[in-house]
Amino acid sequence: MQRNELHEHIISSAGDLFYSQGYNSTGVNEIIAKCDIAKATLYSHFKSKEDICIAYLNQRHSGFMRSLKGYVKDREFGKTQLLAIFDLLRDMYLEENFQGCWGLKTLGELSPDQTAILKVIQQQKKELLLYLGEIVGDNISNLSKAETEKISGGLYLLYESAVTESHLFKNDWPIFIAKSIAPSLFMDAELI
């Protein structure tokens, strides 16, 4: 395996473990065993388990944002684009081993001194919120910055709640309810 391929293999393998059984429950030796590599090989790619976790969070977030942007782009302007995030969530929920948000799942396990991982998760959530603001701006005309933030913030909170609750209840009803509530955020707005 080439160095880049091995690097990605470590991230994906460790990420599968982090996502399915938790960050704190996954040990370095378990990652090494799953990757079928030597300890020295692992440490030639990553200095710590925390560094592997950050790489995993970045990999998952990048893939999610690519998927979301594709979902939005493939839909007609207006309400359909504004609600695309819920359609993506439904598809994610239907995938095997849906465990909710990888970032929030990791966040729930962090100790107060694990600020590097916390900052990564915060930045990723901010990026999602900003992108939702772009979607709102592209699909609703004549909005002030405050109105854009209110609508995008509402979409963000509905989405995050739907992710958590669909994982908690092992059911997709929270996704449908969030999607049905979301239009109330922009019902008086002038859609493009």
C-alpha positions, 0 to 999 in steps of 0.5 A: 500500500502506498503511504497516502493509501495507508494513511487513509486506511488508518483514518477510515479504520479508526473512524469506523471504530470511533463511530461504532463503539466510541472514541474513548472505548477505542484503543490504539492497539485495537486500531493497529489490529484493525489496520493490520499494521505495526505500532511504528507504522501507525506512529509514523503517520499520526503522533497520537490517537487524538490526531487520528480522531481529528483526521477522522472528523475532518474526513467525515465532515469533508465527505458530508459537505460534498454530499450536502452540496451535491444534494443542494445543487441537484435540486430546483431553487426554492423550497426544495434546496432549502430542505435538501439537508433533511433529504440527505439526513434521511439517506444517511439514516437509511445507511447501515450503522447510522449512529448519529452525528460523528462530531457530536458523538465524539464531543460527548466523550471529551474531557475538558482538556481535549480542546483540540478536538473540540475546536475542530468540531466547533469549526465544522459546525460553524462551516455547516451553519455558514453554508446553510446561510448561503443556501438561504441567501441563494433561495430567498430574496430581499433578506437582511443579514439578521433574517438570513441568520434566523432562518439558517440557524433554525434550519441548523437546529432542526437538522441537528435535533433530527440527527440526534433524535433519529439516532436516539429512537432508532427511527426516522420520524424526527427527520420527517417532523423537522422537515415538515417544521422547517418551511415555517421558518421561511413561509413569509419569505419571497422564494426565488 
